Amino acid sequence: MSFEQLGLSTDLLRAISDQGYTKPTPIQEQAIPVILEGNDVMGGAQTGTGKTASFTLPMLRRLEIHANNSMSPAKHPIRALILVPTRELAMQVYESVKTYGKYMTLRTTVIYGGVNIDAQIDAVRSGVEILVATPGRLLDHLQQKTLMLSKVEILVLDEADRMLDMGFLPDIKQIIQLLPEQRQNLMFSATFSEEIKKLASKILKKPVLIEVAKQNSVSELITHVVHPVEPIRKQELLIYLIKQQNLQQVLVFARTKQGADRLAQQLSRQGISSAAIHGDRNQLQRTQALENFKQGLIRVLVATDVAARGLDIEELTHVINFELPNSPEDYVHRIGRTGRAGTKGFAISLVSREENQLLIGIEKLLRTKVKLEEIKGFELKNLQPQILDKEAPIDEKKLKRNALSVQNKNVNSFVKHGQAVIRFNNEVISKNTRRSEKSEDPLFTQPYVSKVSDAEAMLVKQDELNKKVLHKKLSQSNRPLPALFIPPVISKQK
């Protein structure tokens, strides 16, 4: 099937041709006709399969009837609202709308946090038909009454699993209350859980479910590898992999913002040009770091999960998980930055013993076993104490030597053959070893007998008592008497 068979307008087909696309992807082929019919859609597809265009193209086609050249803002009310979780994804969707709608007179703009709101206010007040926004910044505009949503005909929730997460749900509910009841609702994401589907059923009306791949699946073009390593040696192994394989463009994921900054600094000190991108960086810093990475000015971009959504980097071959994400779904979005548009990719994870449960969760979600590969010189070491159970072989000679040494010291302890023992300082000690009782010390066990007679003791006590009484009298006699009455001073008359 070609794009001409999907019912798109001439202006859209022209813009698609300019991008060099001739055949729609599976998600586009299935979603575009359904959206053009006005149905609510819940679409799931692997990251990098043209998911954004699958709702952008039909949305532009449906809004084409509202296109006009009027300079009046009243002629350009907001007709479509696209909500996204991150600034990077907001910019990506905004660029997609501009690219495919460049031959139309529909206006579009994007609003997100981290930048000055004044320029966004001017853009919104000039009139736009399509608004791409993050929930937080959209609420800021609504509170300042800089825009209205009463004319919205299409609502799009991109990366819906994160948008409907408990952290975003209150904002989403507040925004939806301001939208018209009659509207088309579209939800798109790379992952959908059963819980998300139940939650989405409260927003969507008789939605058409479109899934072109298994739930939470990843591209078959991505090779997954796990390198076991001690936590303190992860940085050393990362540097080794980058230098040994001569990787020129690597996206590395860390779990925390501080960890991302620290890792980027350490890599730069080792001669590997790096930059960090996370939620605490302002939009200018994030955009600059991303552009430098795309242009090859830096080799490594260290990011947190907040940046995993929406990063679109052409021909990125390697994604490295310096730390596994807490959520298995985030692993899918992380590695979805590679293996895009039919190209091969590599997803490498540096996993410590403490992250084993996270790895099990990821393998359960993917329904596959990830290849385990140890790097020579970075193998995990067994740090547990050497404990022998009853099936373990016991050195009979050592047991005899220890038994003789115990007899020589007259210690009433014993070790049974076949009993669990622990080696400590080259000695075999039983868990049930009985300690011998200590010999009694007469200083603490015998009654105390004084060598001073009772009469002498009485004289000493009486002498000490007399001294205390005398000291008390002397101290009291030296104290100043309190002034109970002070007569007033009478001045003499001259």
QUIUR-V421012 format. One record per backbone hydrogen bond with DSSP energy under -0.5 kcal/mol. CO is the residue of the C=O (numbers start at 1). NH is the residue of the N-H. If there is no record, write none. Layout:
co=CO nh=NH
co=CO nh=NH
This chain:
co=2 nh=5
co=3 nh=6
co=3 nh=8
co=4 nh=7
co=9 nh=13
co=10 nh=14
co=11 nh=15
co=12 nh=16
co=13 nh=17
co=14 nh=18
co=15 nh=19
co=16 nh=19
co=16 nh=21
co=17 nh=20
co=22 nh=3
co=25 nh=29
co=26 nh=30
co=27 nh=31
co=28 nh=32
co=30 nh=34
co=31 nh=35
co=32 nh=36
co=33 nh=37
co=34 nh=39
co=35 nh=38
co=40 nh=208
co=41 nh=43
co=41 nh=187
co=42 nh=210
co=43 nh=189
co=44 nh=212
co=46 nh=49
co=48 nh=341
co=50 nh=54
co=51 nh=55
co=52 nh=55
co=52 nh=56
co=53 nh=57
co=55 nh=59
co=56 nh=60
co=57 nh=61
co=58 nh=62
co=59 nh=63
co=60 nh=64
co=61 nh=64
co=63 nh=66
co=64 nh=67
co=72 nh=75
co=73 nh=76
co=76 nh=128
co=77 nh=79
co=79 nh=153
co=79 nh=154
co=80 nh=131
co=81 nh=83
co=81 nh=156
co=82 nh=133
co=83 nh=158
co=84 nh=135
co=86 nh=90
co=87 nh=91
co=88 nh=92
co=89 nh=93
co=90 nh=94
co=91 nh=95
co=92 nh=96
co=93 nh=97
co=94 nh=98
co=95 nh=99
co=96 nh=100
co=97 nh=101
co=99 nh=102
co=101 nh=104
co=105 nh=68
co=107 nh=129
co=107 nh=130
co=109 nh=132
co=111 nh=134
co=114 nh=283
co=116 nh=120
co=117 nh=121
co=118 nh=122
co=119 nh=123
co=120 nh=124
co=121 nh=125
co=122 nh=126
co=124 nh=127
co=129 nh=79
co=129 nh=80
co=130 nh=109
co=131 nh=82
co=132 nh=111
co=133 nh=84
co=134 nh=138
co=135 nh=139
co=136 nh=140
co=137 nh=141
co=138 nh=142
co=139 nh=143
co=140 nh=144
co=141 nh=146
co=142 nh=145
co=149 nh=152
co=149 nh=180
co=153 nh=184
co=154 nh=81
co=155 nh=186
co=156 nh=83
co=156 nh=158
co=157 nh=188
co=159 nh=162
co=159 nh=163
co=160 nh=164
co=162 nh=165
co=165 nh=168
co=165 nh=169
co=166 nh=170
co=168 nh=172
co=169 nh=173
co=170 nh=174
co=171 nh=175
co=172 nh=176
co=173 nh=177
co=175 nh=178
co=176 nh=179
co=181 nh=183
co=184 nh=155
co=185 nh=41
co=186 nh=157
co=187 nh=43
co=188 nh=159
co=188 nh=160
co=189 nh=45
co=193 nh=197
co=194 nh=198
co=195 nh=199
co=196 nh=200
co=197 nh=201
co=199 nh=202
co=200 nh=203
co=200 nh=204
co=204 nh=206
co=205 nh=40
co=207 nh=209
co=208 nh=42
co=208 nh=210
co=209 nh=211
co=210 nh=44
co=214 nh=217
co=219 nh=222
co=221 nh=345
co=222 nh=224
co=223 nh=347
co=224 nh=371
co=225 nh=349
co=226 nh=228
co=226 nh=373
co=227 nh=351
co=230 nh=233
co=231 nh=234
co=233 nh=237
co=234 nh=238
co=235 nh=239
co=236 nh=240
co=237 nh=241
co=238 nh=242
co=239 nh=243
co=240 nh=244
co=241 nh=245
co=242 nh=247
co=249 nh=318
co=250 nh=252
co=250 nh=301
co=251 nh=320
co=252 nh=303
co=253 nh=322
co=253 nh=323
co=256 nh=260
co=257 nh=261
co=258 nh=262
co=259 nh=263
co=260 nh=264
co=261 nh=265
co=262 nh=266
co=263 nh=267
co=264 nh=268
co=265 nh=269
co=266 nh=270
co=267 nh=272
co=268 nh=271
co=271 nh=273
co=273 nh=299
co=273 nh=300
co=275 nh=302
co=277 nh=304
co=278 nh=281
co=282 nh=286
co=283 nh=287
co=284 nh=288
co=285 nh=289
co=286 nh=290
co=287 nh=291
co=288 nh=292
co=289 nh=293
co=290 nh=294
co=291 nh=295
co=292 nh=297
co=292 nh=298
co=293 nh=296
co=299 nh=250
co=300 nh=275
co=300 nh=302
co=301 nh=252
co=301 nh=303
co=302 nh=277
co=303 nh=254
co=304 nh=307
co=305 nh=308
co=305 nh=309
co=308 nh=310
co=310 nh=312
co=311 nh=313
co=312 nh=314
co=313 nh=316
co=315 nh=317
co=316 nh=339
co=317 nh=346
co=318 nh=251
co=319 nh=348
co=320 nh=253
co=320 nh=322
co=321 nh=350
co=327 nh=330
co=327 nh=331
co=328 nh=331
co=328 nh=332
co=329 nh=333
co=330 nh=334
co=331 nh=335
co=332 nh=336
co=334 nh=337
co=335 nh=338
co=340 nh=343
co=345 nh=223
co=346 nh=319
co=346 nh=348
co=347 nh=225
co=348 nh=321
co=349 nh=227
co=349 nh=351
co=351 nh=229
co=352 nh=355
co=353 nh=356
co=355 nh=359
co=356 nh=360
co=357 nh=361
co=358 nh=362
co=359 nh=363
co=360 nh=364
co=361 nh=365
co=362 nh=366
co=363 nh=367
co=363 nh=368
co=368 nh=370
co=371 nh=226
co=371 nh=373
co=374 nh=376
co=375 nh=378
co=381 nh=383
co=385 nh=387
co=386 nh=423
co=388 nh=421
co=389 nh=392
co=394 nh=396
co=395 nh=399
co=396 nh=400
co=397 nh=401
co=398 nh=402
co=399 nh=403
co=400 nh=404
co=401 nh=405
co=402 nh=406
co=403 nh=407
co=404 nh=408
co=405 nh=409
co=406 nh=411
co=407 nh=410
co=410 nh=412
co=411 nh=413
co=416 nh=419
co=420 nh=431
co=421 nh=388
co=422 nh=429
co=424 nh=427
co=427 nh=424
co=427 nh=429
co=429 nh=422
co=430 nh=433
co=433 nh=435
co=440 nh=442
co=441 nh=444
co=441 nh=445
co=442 nh=446
co=453 nh=457
co=454 nh=458
co=455 nh=459
co=456 nh=460
co=457 nh=461
co=458 nh=462
co=459 nh=463
co=460 nh=464
co=461 nh=465
co=462 nh=466
co=463 nh=467
co=464 nh=468
co=465 nh=469
co=466 nh=470
co=467 nh=471
co=468 nh=472
co=469 nh=473
co=470 nh=474
co=471 nh=475
co=472 nh=476
co=473 nh=477
co=474 nh=478
co=476 nh=479
co=482 nh=484
co=485 nh=487
co=489 nh=491
